[in-house]
Amino acid sequence: MVGRAHTVAVVGLEPVAVTVEAHVAGGLPGLHVIGSAGSAAREATDRVKTALAAIGVTLPSRKALVSLAPAETPKAGARFDLAMAVALLCEQGEITAESIAETAFVGELALDASVRGVPGVLPSAAALSAWGIRRLVVADANAAEAALVTDLGVLPVTSLDELVGVLRGERSPRPVPQAAGVARRRLPDLSDVRGQAEARRALELAAAGGHHLLLVGPPGCGKSMLAARLPSILPPLDRPAALEVAAVRSVAGLISDGEPLDHAPPFVAPHHSMSAAALLGGGSGVARPGALSLAHRGVLFLDELFEWGRALLESLREPVEEGVVRVARARATVRYPSRVQLVCAANPCPCGGGDSCACTDDAIWGYRSRLSGPLADRLDLAPHVDPLTADDLLAQQAGEPSAAVATRVAA
């Protein structure tokens, strides 16, 4: 008899159906995993065997073989532990094949048989109904995330023992822990900005037209403050767009337990010293999303623009234009969304500018040459942000709030 269970691999943002097959036959005793390369397979065998022993199930002293098909699909992490254990339990007759029909299993097993959450549950859940899967079993930590997919039944479990009891009909399934519903996180407000009428107008135009923006001015004049307030005047994300953003965060492992669906546009501000892999996506095996993709449907803020390496800035040209970034690694080439609004801030010269600037023309042009013409052409608006004196700050009234500006942007 061959025990079978369904699970999902995630390659980039693309879910791939994986069938786990288990068979016990004659041969040297031991648990062997095929279809998964590297240390992940070796580690999984130890976790699964120990977790099964923790609930009182001991594999016979024969060769137990577990296959993850299709074998050519890259498989990383411990997300297949739960499906492997279920396939072995089915092969041993501990549960019936009917009890796991139309059900997928995603989760990591601890040595005491408790079930832990894993990244990438949301894109996994979104594909299951198209494959004829009606129910997804996950850890409690991933249940609210999986429940964002409305046409899928979600079964949260805390341990392998609880799952076996539910599948045998000895225990009642628990409801999905409720998240806080729909949320829009509190964003910095434009009313905090005094003066800067030109920059505020440029910010409003950028929000209304989806324009990329370059803020130029000496240090301390409020460039970063203005940029951080752009999301507060952008329209909130609709549900499909919010799910896209959540899927990227899920693959990156950034969704916390019970986190509600966030409809506020993301704001990501990477440091100018970061690597290309951190900005565009990378890592060994299958590349993970970088800062560019984490800012999808929102704002990517590049502070100190002329301090960024020219090659790194040039690498943004195609992803920003096309709305997708492609990252090739040895095991897979993945695509992540990158439809962002680019906001940059820069000092006018190496010393920062201002009244005491002593930089030569050659020094200034050399400093600004890190921004190529093709990339500069993509920055549609470039207001100059002037410094304010203490008297100006005290004399100015509070700026117009974000809510009023957002109403005009949405009109």
CORFEN-V8788 format. One record per residue. N is the residue number from 1. SS is DSSP state (alpha for helix, beta for strand, coil for the rest). PHI is phi in whole degrees, -180 to 180 (999 if undefined). D_CENTER is the distance of its C-alpha to the mean C-alpha in Angstrom with 2 decimals. Layout:
BEGIN
N_SS_PHI_D_CENTER ; N_SS_PHI_D_CENTER
END
This chain:
BEGIN
1_coil_999_39.65 ; 2_coil_-114_36.04 ; 3_beta_-89_33.34 ; 4_beta_-128_30.26 ; 5_beta_-143_26.88 ; 6_beta_-102_23.83 ; 7_beta_-150_20.24 ; 8_beta_-138_17.16 ; 9_beta_-100_15.62 ; 10_beta_-121_12.29 ; 11_beta_-110_12.88 ; 12_coil_70_10.01 ; 13_coil_-107_9.13 ; 14_beta_-92_12.81 ; 15_beta_-78_14.19 ; 16_beta_-129_17.59 ; 17_beta_-67_20.28 ; 18_beta_-126_21.78 ; 19_beta_-105_25.19 ; 20_beta_-101_26.30 ; 21_beta_-117_30.08 ; 22_beta_-128_32.26 ; 23_beta_-147_35.95 ; 24_beta_-114_38.52 ; 25_beta_-146_41.63 ; 26_coil_-66_44.26 ; 27_coil_144_43.42 ; 28_coil_-63_42.63 ; 29_coil_-60_40.89 ; 30_beta_149_37.22 ; 31_beta_-107_33.74 ; 32_beta_-123_32.37 ; 33_beta_-116_29.03 ; 34_beta_-122_28.95 ; 35_coil_90_26.28 ; 36_coil_-139_23.87 ; 37_coil_-97_24.49 ; 38_coil_80_24.69 ; 39_alpha_-70_24.53 ; 40_alpha_-59_22.03 ; 41_alpha_-68_24.98 ; 42_alpha_-64_27.42 ; 43_alpha_-68_25.35 ; 44_alpha_-63_24.64 ; 45_alpha_-61_28.40 ; 46_alpha_-67_29.24 ; 47_alpha_-65_26.70 ; 48_alpha_-67_27.77 ; 49_alpha_-60_31.46 ; 50_alpha_-68_31.39 ; 51_alpha_-66_29.50 ; 52_alpha_-63_32.03 ; 53_alpha_-63_34.86 ; 54_alpha_-67_33.58 ; 55_coil_-103_34.19 ; 56_coil_88_37.52 ; 57_coil_-110_36.77 ; 58_coil_-112_38.20 ; 59_coil_-69_37.86 ; 60_coil_-65_41.31 ; 61_coil_-78_42.71 ; 62_coil_-140_41.88 ; 63_beta_-81_39.24 ; 64_beta_-104_36.04 ; 65_beta_-116_33.85 ; 66_beta_-119_30.26 ; 67_beta_-116_28.86 ; 68_beta_-109_25.31 ; 69_beta_-117_25.80 ; 70_coil_-77_25.14 ; 71_coil_-68_25.69 ; 72_coil_-78_24.41 ; 73_coil_-73_20.80 ; 74_coil_-62_18.75 ; 75_coil_-130_18.04 ; 76_coil_-133_16.28 ; 77_coil_86_15.93 ; 78_coil_-105_17.94 ; 79_coil_-67_16.52 ; 80_coil_-93_19.90 ; 81_alpha_-55_22.17 ; 82_alpha_-64_22.82 ; 83_alpha_-66_23.72 ; 84_alpha_-63_25.96 ; 85_alpha_-64_27.77 ; 86_alpha_-65_28.30 ; 87_alpha_-62_29.70 ; 88_alpha_-67_32.07 ; 89_alpha_-64_33.15 ; 90_alpha_-67_33.92 ; 91_alpha_-64_35.88 ; 92_coil_-84_37.89 ; 93_coil_82_38.74 ; 94_coil_-74_37.08 ; 95_coil_-136_35.25 ; 96_coil_-94_36.12 ; 97_coil_-65_34.35 ; 98_alpha_-66_34.81 ; 99_alpha_-71_32.86 ; 100_alpha_-115_29.64 ; 101_coil_-67_30.20 ; 102_coil_56_27.42 ; 103_beta_-131_25.07 ; 104_beta_-115_21.96 ; 105_beta_-129_21.01 ; 106_coil_-137_17.72 ; 107_coil_172_17.96 ; 108_beta_-99_19.15 ; 109_beta_-99_22.79 ; 110_coil_-87_24.28 ; 111_coil_-67_27.85 ; 112_coil_-92_29.26 ; 113_coil_77_27.70 ; 114_beta_-75_25.16 ; 115_beta_-107_21.82 ; 116_beta_-108_18.61 ; 117_coil_-74_15.06 ; 118_coil_-135_12.58 ; 119_coil_-73_8.86 ; 120_coil_77_8.12 ; 121_alpha_-73_10.83 ; 122_alpha_-63_9.99 ; 123_alpha_-64_10.22 ; 124_alpha_-64_13.03 ; 125_alpha_-65_14.84 ; 126_alpha_-65_14.77 ; 127_alpha_-94_16.86 ; 128_alpha_-68_19.37 ; 129_alpha_-63_21.92 ; 130_alpha_-68_22.57 ; 131_alpha_-97_23.54 ; 132_coil_83_25.94 ; 133_coil_-92_24.02 ; 134_coil_-108_24.78 ; 135_beta_-143_23.43 ; 136_beta_-124_20.46 ; 137_beta_-102_21.20 ; 138_beta_-139_18.52 ; 139_beta_-71_18.79 ; 140_alpha_-53_19.38 ; 141_alpha_-64_16.18 ; 142_alpha_-104_14.18 ; 143_alpha_-65_16.91 ; 144_alpha_-65_15.93 ; 145_alpha_-64_12.46 ; 146_alpha_-65_14.42 ; 147_coil_-70_17.08 ; 148_coil_-64_15.11 ; 149_coil_-85_16.46 ; 150_coil_-77_20.02 ; 151_coil_-98_22.04 ; 152_coil_-135_21.22 ; 153_beta_-79_23.01 ; 154_beta_-120_21.09 ; 155_beta_-114_23.09 ; 156_beta_-83_21.86 ; 157_beta_-136_23.73 ; 158_coil_-100_24.25 ; 159_beta_-153_26.23 ; 160_alpha_-65_27.57 ; 161_alpha_-63_30.95 ; 162_alpha_-63_29.76 ; 163_alpha_-63_28.28 ; 164_alpha_-62_31.61 ; 165_alpha_-62_33.53 ; 166_alpha_-67_31.64 ; 167_alpha_-67_32.08 ; 168_alpha_-82_35.77 ; 169_coil_83_36.28 ; 170_coil_-87_37.31 ; 171_coil_-134_34.57 ; 172_coil_-87_33.09 ; 173_coil_-64_29.37 ; 174_coil_-88_27.69 ; 175_coil_-71_25.95 ; 176_coil_-71_22.23 ; 177_coil_-59_21.66 ; 178_coil_-80_21.21 ; 179_coil_-79_18.38 ; 180_coil_-77_19.63 ; 181_coil_86_19.29 ; 182_beta_-90_18.11 ; 183_beta_-136_17.43 ; 184_coil_-130_17.37 ; 185_coil_-62_17.04 ; 186_coil_-70_20.10 ; 187_coil_-110_19.96 ; 188_coil_-58_22.54 ; 189_coil_-105_25.54 ; 190_alpha_-66_27.59 ; 191_alpha_-65_30.74 ; 192_alpha_-73_30.13 ; 193_coil_-92_31.02 ; 194_coil_-98_34.76 ; 195_coil_67_36.36 ; 196_coil_55_34.48 ; 197_alpha_-62_35.54 ; 198_alpha_-64_34.77 ; 199_alpha_-68_31.21 ; 200_alpha_-64_30.56 ; 201_alpha_-66_31.98 ; 202_alpha_-63_29.83 ; 203_alpha_-63_26.69 ; 204_alpha_-66_27.89 ; 205_alpha_-66_28.69 ; 206_alpha_-63_25.30 ; 207_alpha_-67_23.65 ; 208_alpha_-73_26.19 ; 209_alpha_-106_26.09 ; 210_coil_69_22.58 ; 211_coil_-84_24.23 ; 212_coil_-80_22.91 ; 213_beta_-138_24.69 ; 214_beta_-123_26.40 ; 215_beta_-102_27.89 ; 216_beta_-118_30.82 ; 217_coil_177_32.88 ; 218_coil_-69_34.11 ; 219_coil_-59_32.26 ; 220_coil_84_32.21 ; 221_coil_-92_32.70 ; 222_coil_107_29.45 ; 223_alpha_-64_27.16 ; 224_alpha_-65_24.03 ; 225_alpha_-63_25.14 ; 226_alpha_-67_25.42 ; 227_alpha_-61_22.07 ; 228_alpha_-66_20.28 ; 229_coil_-97_22.15 ; 230_alpha_-62_21.18 ; 231_alpha_-58_18.35 ; 232_alpha_-72_21.13 ; 233_alpha_-111_23.22 ; 234_coil_-81_20.70 ; 235_coil_-61_20.92 ; 236_coil_-65_18.52 ; 237_coil_-73_16.01 ; 238_coil_-76_17.57 ; 239_alpha_-62_16.18 ; 240_alpha_-59_15.05 ; 241_alpha_-68_13.20 ; 242_alpha_-63_11.65 ; 243_alpha_-69_10.59 ; 244_alpha_-60_9.05 ; 245_alpha_-63_6.93 ; 246_alpha_-65_6.29 ; 247_alpha_-65_5.70 ; 248_alpha_-64_2.91 ; 249_alpha_-65_1.92 ; 250_alpha_-65_4.47 ; 251_alpha_-63_4.66 ; 252_coil_-78_3.99 ; 253_coil_75_6.33 ; 254_coil_-106_6.10 ; 255_coil_-91_7.70 ; 256_coil_-88_11.37 ; 257_coil_-58_14.34 ; 258_coil_70_15.58 ; 259_coil_-67_13.22 ; 260_coil_-74_14.44 ; 261_beta_-71_12.91 ; 262_beta_-93_12.71 ; 263_coil_-100_14.66 ; 264_coil_-84_14.90 ; 265_coil_-60_13.62 ; 266_coil_-71_11.16 ; 267_beta_-131_13.12 ; 268_beta_-123_12.09 ; 269_coil_-127_15.19 ; 270_coil_-72_15.10 ; 271_coil_-83_18.45 ; 272_coil_-69_20.86 ; 273_coil_-92_21.39 ; 274_coil_-71_17.98 ; 275_coil_-84_18.06 ; 276_alpha_-64_17.20 ; 277_alpha_-65_14.71 ; 278_alpha_-71_12.85 ; 279_alpha_-82_13.12 ; 280_alpha_-95_12.70 ; 281_beta_118_10.83 ; 282_beta_173_12.93 ; 283_coil_116_14.21 ; 284_coil_-77_16.87 ; 285_coil_72_17.07 ; 286_coil_-99_14.02 ; 287_coil_-65_11.98 ; 288_beta_-98_8.41 ; 289_beta_-67_6.51 ; 290_coil_-100_8.57 ; 291_alpha_-61_9.40 ; 292_alpha_-60_10.62 ; 293_alpha_-75_7.67 ; 294_alpha_-67_5.89 ; 295_coil_-92_9.38 ; 296_coil_-53_9.59 ; 297_coil_68_12.33 ; 298_coil_-144_13.18 ; 299_beta_-115_14.89 ; 300_beta_-106_14.58 ; 301_beta_-106_17.48 ; 302_beta_-106_19.42 ; 303_coil_-82_22.10 ; 304_coil_51_25.20 ; 305_alpha_-55_24.73 ; 306_alpha_-79_27.84 ; 307_alpha_-92_26.77 ; 308_coil_-73_23.94 ; 309_coil_-65_25.13 ; 310_alpha_-63_26.38 ; 311_alpha_-62_24.80 ; 312_alpha_-69_21.31 ; 313_alpha_-65_22.04 ; 314_alpha_-64_23.49 ; 315_coil_-68_20.42 ; 316_alpha_-85_18.72 ; 317_alpha_-59_21.52 ; 318_alpha_-68_20.59 ; 319_alpha_-60_16.81 ; 320_alpha_-70_17.74 ; 321_alpha_-73_20.69 ; 322_alpha_-89_19.27 ; 323_coil_80_15.85 ; 324_beta_-149_14.33 ; 325_beta_-118_13.89 ; 326_beta_-110_15.36 ; 327_beta_-124_15.10 ; 328_beta_-103_17.97 ; 329_coil_-132_18.49 ; 330_coil_-60_21.41 ; 331_coil_-93_19.96 ; 332_coil_-169_17.96 ; 333_beta_-108_17.11 ; 334_beta_-117_13.69 ; 335_beta_-121_12.75 ; 336_beta_-123_9.65 ; 337_beta_-70_10.43 ; 338_coil_-148_11.71 ; 339_coil_-85_14.00 ; 340_coil_-121_14.43 ; 341_beta_-102_17.51 ; 342_beta_-89_18.66 ; 343_beta_-124_20.67 ; 344_beta_-120_22.64 ; 345_beta_-133_25.21 ; 346_beta_-152_28.09 ; 347_coil_-79_31.45 ; 348_coil_-72_34.34 ; 349_coil_-156_35.73 ; 350_coil_-60_35.28 ; 351_coil_-84_37.11 ; 352_coil_108_35.13 ; 353_coil_86_37.83 ; 354_coil_98_39.97 ; 355_coil_-67_43.73 ; 356_coil_-95_44.19 ; 357_coil_-65_42.45 ; 358_coil_-122_44.57 ; 359_coil_-72_42.32 ; 360_coil_-78_44.16 ; 361_alpha_-62_43.26 ; 362_alpha_-62_42.44 ; 363_alpha_-64_40.03 ; 364_alpha_-67_38.29 ; 365_alpha_-68_37.99 ; 366_alpha_-64_36.81 ; 367_alpha_-66_34.10 ; 368_alpha_-82_32.95 ; 369_coil_-71_33.22 ; 370_coil_-66_29.76 ; 371_coil_-96_28.57 ; 372_coil_-74_29.80 ; 373_alpha_-60_31.50 ; 374_alpha_-60_29.06 ; 375_alpha_-75_26.11 ; 376_alpha_-62_28.43 ; 377_alpha_-64_29.34 ; 378_coil_-81_25.84 ; 379_coil_-92_26.18 ; 380_coil_-73_28.24 ; 381_beta_-123_29.25 ; 382_coil_-142_30.45 ; 383_coil_-72_32.22 ; 384_beta_-91_33.99 ; 385_coil_-105_33.22 ; 386_coil_-90_36.46 ; 387_coil_-71_36.91 ; 388_coil_-111_38.56 ; 389_coil_-80_41.37 ; 390_alpha_-62_41.73 ; 391_alpha_-65_44.37 ; 392_alpha_-62_42.08 ; 393_alpha_-64_39.37 ; 394_alpha_-73_42.01 ; 395_alpha_-80_43.66 ; 396_coil_-73_40.63 ; 397_coil_-81_39.68 ; 398_coil_-59_36.17 ; 399_coil_-71_34.12 ; 400_coil_-64_33.30 ; 401_coil_-70_30.47 ; 402_alpha_-61_27.13 ; 403_alpha_-60_28.07 ; 404_alpha_-68_31.12 ; 405_alpha_-68_29.38 ; 406_alpha_-62_26.57 ; 407_alpha_-65_29.40 ; 408_alpha_-69_30.90 ; 409_alpha_-62_27.64 ; 410_alpha_-77_27.14 ; 411_coil_-71_30.82
END
